Amino acid sequence: MGFNCGIVGLPNVGKSTLFNALTATQAAQAANYPFCTIEPNVGRVAVPDPRLDKLAAIAGSAKIINTQLEFVDIAGLVKGASRGEGLGNQFLGNIREVDAIVHVLRCFEDGDVTHVSGKVDPVSDAEVVETELMLADMDSLEKRLPNLEKKAKGGDKESGAEVPVVKKALDALRDGKPAREAKLTDDERAIFARLQLITAKPMMYVLNVEESSAATGNEHSARAEAFATSRGMPSVVISAAIEAEVAQLPAEDQSDYLSSLGLAETGLARVVRAGYALLDLVTFFTVGPKEARAWTVRREATAPQAAGVIHTDFEKGFIRAETIAFDDYVTLNGESGARDAGKLRLEGKEYAVKDGDVFHFRFNV
């Protein structure tokens, strides 16, 4: 099961630098001119989780495999993208395919790096991008609505149910609000999800500051953080330049380098965790002598669905899940201790996965 976050923003805000650091590669060309990223670049990154190391140590696992997120570096958007300006049509097509949006805002001054509007103003930048996304969604719905209404009048029940949802989304967009703020009933949310609107996707802000402000942020990032908070969205302050440098260092040298800058961990670790939370994901584990592995499912996924992430046969032939909570596994020193203490549970098909569950699936195909 794949989950991905699209990295978006105006040109020259640090998207490709961030992507390169995230994936520790130079797969995306980072250059000081608009549209240096012509095709979306895709990279998978490990989600930091210290629980996995503890489980592996207890079980004596030979290998540790983290769960991963996919990040997509998408070409820079400019004002007018909803009308096809710049690489607008390509940008909008690529962004519709991701599960969540990581919006990078430039919060640093640098005369050597051109800003498309001539000045650094992260709140204005955010509004430009989001206006283009709202206009694109509005255009999509306005083109779709007449045909839906025609079908609804002809007695098509599915179209009849979709029309009021489209109208509510349009009301929000015409009021200058993203589609996610449309007032919907519980029954309408499933229909709304099928509309695949860009501004319905969960979004977070990455506030890219200069190296000297990586630990504390700056005036620009403070304004951007307040803007994000007012929108009810998470934000993470990083210096993409520092992250790019750290990504090139040997692992044993990274901690000392970060400490010298007053940082406890990489900003990328916080970005990845925030993206994981943004998608409303939880982690479960499988542990054994060969490997300790983290897996990803949506919150409230059932035990069979979790089993299916490992292999489709596990879901098809699911019998039960032998389940140990992470804290119990650690406190009782592994599976045998948890079993002896009565902390190993047998869960059936209706069980909703809890974050940190350690599973052993029983199945029959």
N, C-alpha and C positions, 0 to 999 in steps of 0.2 A: 504494500500500500504506500503510494508516494504522496508526499505533501510538499508544496513548493511556495516560495515567497518571491515575488518579482521586485527587483530593486529599481525604483523609478526616481525621477527628478528632472530638473532643468539640466542642460548641458553644463559641464565643468563644475559640478558640485562635489565630485568625488565618488560617483557611483562605481566606476570601473576600478578605481584604486581600492575601494571597499571590497568589491567582488574578488579582486586578485588576492587580497589579504585573507578573505574568508576561505578561499579555496587553496591558498598558499601556492598559487600558480601565476603565470603571466598570460593566462588564456585570453583575458580581455585586454585589448590595447588601450592603455591609459595615456592619453595625449591631451595637450592643451589646445583643443579646438573642438567645436561642436560636431556631434555625430561620429566620433571616433569609434563608437560601438555601432556597427552596422547590422549585425545579426545578434540575436539574443544568445548570450553565453550561459551555459548551465554548469553548475558545480555542486557537488554534494559535500556537506560538512558534518562532522560529528557533533552531536549535542553533548556538552560536558555534563557528566553525572557522577559525582564521587561515590554514589551508592554502589555503582558497578564494581569499582575497585575493592570495596569491602566484601561484596559477595564473592568475587573471584578469589580473594585471599582466604576466605573461609573454606571454599570448595576446592581450593588448589587448582583452579582452572588454568589450563595451558595458554589460553588466548582470551583476550577481552575485545568485544565488538560493541561499539556504541551504536545507539540509534542515530539516524541521520536526517537532516533536512536538505532540501534542494533549493538553491538560490539561482535566480535567473537575472542576469544583467541585461536590462532592456534599454534600447537607444534613447537618448535624451529627448525630452518633449519640449516644445516651445509654444508660445502663445499662438493660437490659431490651429493647433493640432487637430481639433475636432472638425476643422474644415479642410484637413489634409495638408496643412503647412508643415514644412520640415519633413520629418519622417512620420508624420502624424498617423496616417492610416496603418502603417506597419506597427508603430508603437501601440496603438489602441487594440489592434488584433492580437499582439503578443500578450498584453496585460490581461485581456479577457480570459486567458488560459491558466492564469495562476490562481492559487487558493487564497493568498493574502498579499498585501502590498507593504513593502518597506520603502518609505518615502524619505530620501536623503535630502537634507536641507543644508545649504552652505552657510556656515557660521564663522567663517574666517576671512580676514582681509589679506589679500596678496595681489600686489600690482602686476605680478608676472602671470597671473591666471585670470584670463578674461571672464567677466561676468556678462551674460547675454543682455542684461538690462542696464549695465553700467554701474550698478551699486549693489552692495551686500545688504539684503533685507529678507531674512528667512521667512518671515510671516507673509510678506508680499509674494515670495516665490511659491510658498505653499498654496496660497489662494489662486495663483495663476494655474498651477497644475490641477488643482481640484476643480476649478471652474471648467477647464477643458474636459476633464473626466465627466463632470455633470452634464455639459453640453453634448458630449458624445452619447451618454445614456439617454438624454432627452430626445435627441435625434432618432435614436434607435426605437424608442417607444412610440414616438409620434408617427413613425413610418409603419409600425406594427398595428397600432390601435384601429384604424379604419377597417382593416381586413378582419380583425377579431370581432368588431362590432357587427359587421356584415354576417359573419358566421353565427354569432350569438342570436341575431334576429331570425336566422334560419333554423334555430332550434338546437344548435350545437352546444351541448352542456359544458364541455371543457372550455370552450371559448367564452361562454357565459360566465363561468367562474373566474376566468382570467381577466376579463374587462375591468371589473372594479379594482383589482389589484394593480393593474397597469395605470389606471387613473389616479390611484393613491400615490404611486411612485412618481407619476408626473406632477402631481400637486406639490410634493416635496421638492422636486427638482426645479420647478418653476418658481418656488419660493426661495431658491438659492441654497437649498439643503441637499446633502447627499441622499441617495435613495434609501440607505440604511435607516434614515430617520423617518421614513414613511410610517404612518399609524396603521398598523395591521392587526387583525385578529389572529389567534393561534391557528385557525384553519387556513388563513391566507398565507402563512409563512412558507409552507411547502410550495405553493404556486409561485410566490415571490422568488424563491431560490432558483426555480427553473428559468426565470427571466435572464439569469446570468449577467446582471448589471455590474459594471466596474465599481460604482460607488456603493454597492452593497457589500463589497468584500471588506473583511477586517483590515485595518491599516495601523501601522506604527510609524513614528518618525525617528530617523537617525540624524542627530545633530552633529555635523562634522566641523570640529574646531581645529585651530592651529595647535602645534605640538605643546606649546607652553601652557595651554588651557585644558589639556586632556584630563587632568585630575579635578579641576575646579569648575570648568566651563567658563564662559565669558558673557559679556552683555548680550551678544546676539543669541547665544544658546539659551540664556535665561528668558528672553522674549519668546523664543520658539517653544521652550518648555511650557511657559504659561499658556501659549496658544494651544498646544497639544492637550494640556489639562482641561482647558475650557471646552475642548471638543470631546473630552472623555476618552482620549487615546493615549497609549503609552509612548514614551520617548526615551532614547538612550543617547548620552553624550559620548562621542568617541573622537579620536584624531585618526583619520584614515591613514595619514602619513606614518604615524607611529605604528599602527597595526601592520602596515606593509613592511616596515623595518623588522618588527618582531617576527613576522611570518618567515623571514629569511634567516633568522638566527637558529642555531641548534637548540633543541628543546631544553637542554640543561642550562643554557644561558638566558633563556627568556625571562625567568622569574627575577633574576638579579637586575636585568635591564629595566623591567617594569618597576621594580622597587626603587631604582634610582630616579624614576620619574614620579614617584609617589602614587603608583598604581598597584592595587592588590591583585588584579587579574586583567586579562585583555578585554578591551571593549567588545571585541568580537564574541567572546564567550557570553557577554550580556546580551548582545544582539541575537545570538542564536537562541538563548533561553527565552528572550522576549518573543521571538518569532514562534517558538514552540508553544508558549502560553497563548499567543495571539490566535493560533489555530485551534486552541482549546483541545490540546492533545494530552494524553497521559502515557506513562511508561510502565510496561511490565517486563519481567525478566525471566529468562530461562538459564539455569545454572547447572553445570556438570564439570567433570574432570577435563573434558576437551575444550570447553569454552563457557564463558559467562557472557550473556548477550542481552542487550536492551532492545525492546521492540516498541513500536508506536501505534496507538489506536486513538480514535476520537473518544472524548469523554462519554461515558455511558454506553460504550460498546459492550456487547455481550461476550461471554467466555468463548462461544463458538466462533464469533467474529475475530476475536484475538487469535484463536488457533488458526484461522484461515490466513492471517498475516504471515504465519510461518510456512504453511503449505495448504493449498485448497483441499487436499484430502483430509487434513486434520479437521476442517470445518464440516465437510460432508459426512465424515464418520464419527463426529464428536460423541463421546460417551460421558465424560466428566473431566473436570479440571482439579487436580490436586493442588491446593492453594495455600501459600504461606505468606503472611504479611511481611514486608521487608524488616520492620523492627523486630518481629518475632524471630525471623531467620538469623539476624545478627545477634540478638540477645541470647538465643538458645544455641548459637554456634552451628547452625546448619540444619539440613533436613532431618537428620536422625534425632537431634535434640528437640526440634519442633514437633516431630511425630510423637516422641515419648511424652512431651508436655501437653499433648492434645491440641496443639496449635496448627496442625495440618488439617485443612478442611477439604471436604469433597463438595465441589460446586457444580451445579447443573447448567442447562441451556439458558436459563433466565438470569444467571448471575451477571451483574454489571461490573466490569473490571475496575478495580481501584488502583490509583497510582501507587506503584511500588510492589504490586503483587508478584510473587515468585510462583510460576506455574510449571506443572508437569502435566501435559495433556494425555488423556487416554482416548483412543479412537479405534474404530474398526471400519475398514473399507472392503 
